[in-house]
Amino acid sequence: MNINILYSSDENYVRHAGTSLFSLLENNKKVEKISIYFIDNKISKGSKEKLILIASSFNRVINFIPIETLLVNLNKKDDFPLSGYARLFISKAVDVDKILYIDCDTIVKGSLEELWSIPINDYLVAGVQDNPAIYMAEIVGMNKMDRYINSGVLLMNLKKWRECNLENKFIHFMEKFEGKVPHHDQGVINGVCKDSILILNPKYNMMPQFLMYSAKQVKKLYDIKHYYLQEQLDEATKNPVIIHYISKFFNRPWFEDCNHPMKNLYMDYLNKTDWKNKLYKPNITYKVKIRKWVFNHMPFLIFSIIERILDIKRKMYLKKRYKHLNVLK
């Protein structure tokens, strides 16, 4: 078995990418071949050497891809890192039919062989369902029946991407939004690929909301019609294959105030790299702290009412921002 892995990072996130890479290689030693592709957004020479050292310690090799070779016609006008968009344009840069993209802020806790073996010949992409507010999905052309995926872990059918000339479709989609697509690359992927998405088991991208909310609460909060069964979420949180440390209310594990229940797992792998023993000061905003307090101390009904009120404000802002598209009623 040959598994193709894709990471994308700049210097700011490279230590998290290195930590994720170490966890991936340590838990997939039995895989015959792992081809690692790394989109390089001005990563320093020293950081590259550290990544190469991690790979070589497991007898693996990293192929660095300069980001400049990918983002030739990109019309980006938001503040989202270029590294996040670069994965959209990888199909012409690597000569493989399928690749597994993994975000830097992850820990790979188990074997990827089962995930890699999932057939996606009839799909453009496979991912784990996310839970944006319904209006966020509607802006990019989806509806209540569609299942919107998180872009942190993507099984990408690059052969089909080339056949469908998907990179040009991504560019045109971004131009339609004047370079400011909601949820950035994630909005682009969902908007363009919405009719050709395979939903993966949540254990392959275990996000904080699976720990915070029940399946019933997610469907109520975000007005989602089709979602995971509670049994699937329970299994994902009990035996995750890939843990995705999205901020939410827990904050990320490299911040001192993080209270994610799996923070120590990230720290264990971090301390096996040359970036060990480095934490940052808290960065949770006052507004998030208030929402977190309400969630932890008030009945869920109160929290959901407050979220609905906040959603009205958010929707009004987005409706004004994307008025030229006439997508929100």
N, C-alpha and C positions, 0 to 999 in steps of 0.2 A: 504493500500500500504506500502510495506517495501522496502526502497531504500538503497542499499549497496554502501557506499562511501569509496574510498581509497585515502589516502595521503601518501607521502613518503618524509622524511626530515632528515637533520642532524641539528646540533646546529646552524650553520650559517644561515639556511633558516627557522628555526622554527617559528620565529615571523611573517614571511610572510604566512606560513601555518596557523598559529593561526588567522591571519587577514582574510584569505580566509574562514577558518572554521566558524568564527563568521558571516561573510556575508551569508554563505550558510544556517546556522541554523536560522538566523533572517528572511530570506526570504522564509523559508520552514517550518514554524511553523505548518501549517495545515497538513503536512504529518504525517500519523499515526505513522510510525516507521522509523527511520533512523539509520542504523547500520554503525558505523564509524570504519574503520580499518586504523591504522596508522603505517607504516613501520618506525621503530626507528633505525636510524643510529647514535648511541651514543649521543642521546639527553640528556641534563642534567636533573637531578631530578627536579630542579626548573622550567625548561621549560615545563616538562611533567605536573607538577602541574598546570601551567597556562592553558595548553590545556584542562586538565580535568575540570578546573573551567569554561572554556568557554562552554564545552559540558554540564556540570551539570546545568548551568544557563538556559539551554533550555530543561532540563530533558532528556538529551541524554547521552550515554556512549561511551567511546573510548576503542577500543581493540588494544593495542600496540603489534606489531610483531617485535621481534629483528631481525635486518638485517642479522645477522650471520646464522640464520636458513634458509635463502633463497639462499644466494650466496655460495653454497657449491662447485660447479664445474665451477665457472665463470672464464673465461680467458680474463681478461680486462687489456689492456696495454696502455690506454690513460689516460688523466687527468680529464675525466668527473666524477662527483661525483658518488659514489656507489649507492646513493639514487635513481639516475636516472635509473639505470639498475634493481634495485630490483623489480620493478613492473612486469618485464618479468617473474618472478618466483613465482608469488603470487597464482597461481591456486591450488597448493598442500598445501598451508598454510591456506587457508580459505575454509570452506565448504559451498560455495554458488555457484549458477549457473551463476550469472551475477553480475558485479560490475562496478561502475562508478569511474574511476580514474580521479583526478583533480590535476594539478600542483599547487605548493605553490604560484606562482606569478600570482594569479588570484583573481578576485572578482566575487562572484555569486550574480547577481543582481535580479534574478527572480526565479520562481518556477522551480524545476527540474522534476516535475511529467510528463510533456509531453515528455521530453527527455527520461526518464526512461521507458516510455511506448512504445517506438519505438521497434518493433519486430526485433530481430537480430538472431533468431534461425538458419538461413542459413548462417550466417557470423561469422568469428572469431572475428572481431573487427569493431567498427564504430568510425569515427572521422571526423574532419573538414579538408578540403583540404588545403594543404600548397602550397608554390610556390618556391621550390628549382630550381636552374638551371638544365636543362635537363640532363646534364652529372652527376649531383649528384644522380638523380634517376636511370640513366643507370648503375652506379657503383653497385647498390644493386639489379640489375636485372630487372628494370622496363623500360618502353618505353614511347613514347609520348602519347599513348592511355591510359596508366594507370594514376590513380589519387592518388597522393602521399599525405598522411595525416600528420598532426601535432600531436605529441604525448602528447600534454599538456592536452587534454581532450579526454579520451578514454572510450567508452562503450564496455566492454570486456565480451565476451561469454566464461566464464571459463569452463562451461560444455563441450563445443566443444574443448577448449584448451586441456583438459584432454584426450578427445577421440582421438585427433590428436597427442598426445604426443608433444605438441608444445614447451615445455620448452627444451627438448632435441634438437629440431630443432633450437631453438635460440642459444644454446650452439655451435652446429656444424657450424652455420652461422658465429658466432663470431670467431671460430677457422679458418674458411676459410679466414677471413680478418686479421688473426694473432693478434686478440684482439684489432684492431683499425678500427672499422666500421665507415664510414662517417656518420655524424649526430648521432653517438652513438646509444642509445636505439631506437631512431626514425628510423634510417636506418635499424636496426634489424627488427623492427615491419613491416615496409613497404616491406623489402626484403623477409621476410618469409611469410607474410600474403597477399601478393599482389593480389592473385586471390580470396580473400575472405574478401574484405573490403567494408563496407557500408559507403557512403559519407553522412555526416550530414549537416544540415542547418548551415551556417556560424555564426548564432546568438549564437550557443552553444560553440563557441571558437573564440570570436571576437578579431582578432589580429591587430597589428598596420598597416600592409600593406593594410587592408581594408579601413583604414582612409587615407592612403597615395596615393594609386594608384586606378585608375579605372580598371574595369574588362578587358577592352581592353588593357590597359597599362601592366597589369600583363601578359597577354597572349603573348604580344610582347616581353617584357623584358626577360621572362623565357621560351619562346618557348613552351607554354602549349596549347594542343589541346582542352581539355575539362576542363571548369572552370565554376564558378558561373555566373549567369546573373547579370547585374548591379543592377537590382531591388532587388535581394537577398542581395547583399552587402550593399545597401542603408538601407534596413530594419534591417540588422544585426548591423550596426553602430548606427541606431536610437533607436532600442529596443533590445540591447544585453541581453542574459541570463547569459552568462559567459564572462567576460572580461579578456583577457590574456595579461599581460604586458610584452611581449617580448621586448627586448631592441630596436632594429632597430635604427631609428634616434631620437626617442623621449626620449630614456633612460628609466630606470625603476623609478617608483614613489617614491622610498625611497632614491633617489639621489637628491641633491639640484638643479641640473641643468635640471631635468626632465621637459619637456614641453608637456607631454601627455595630450590631452584635457580632459581625465577622471582621472587625477591624484588625484583631490580632493575627488573623491569617495573612492579611496584606503585609503587616509589619514583619512577620516571620520570613516571608519571601524577600521583602525589601532588604532585610538584614543579611541575606545571603549574597547580595550584590555589593558593588563598590559605592553605592549611594546610601548605605545603611545609616541608621540613627539620625535621620534628619526630619524634623516636623516643623510645620509652619504655624503661625499665630492664627487664632480663630478668625473666620471671615463671614460668618452668618450675619445677615442684615437684621436690623431691629424688627422689620416687618415679618420676616420669616420666623424670628423668635416668638413673636406674638401668635402667629398661626400655629406654630409648634406647641405653644402652651395651651391654646384652645383645644387642639387635637388631643393632647395628653390628659387634660383635666376636665373637659366638658363632655357631655353626651354627644355621640356622633351626629345626632339630629341637629344640634346647635352648630357643630362644625360644618355640616353640609349646607345649612342655610347661609352661613357666612360665605362659604365658597361660591354659592350660587349668586350672592350679591356681588362678590368680587368679579365673577364671570361676566356679569352685565357690564361692568366698567371695562373689562378687558375686550369684550366683544365690540363695544362702541368705539374703542380706540382702533381696533383692527378694521372695522367697517369703514372708518374714515380713511385709514392708511391705504386700504386697497379698494377705494371707491371706484377706481377706473376699471376694475375687473367685474364689479357688480355680482359678487359671489355670496355675500351675506345679506339675508333678508331682515 
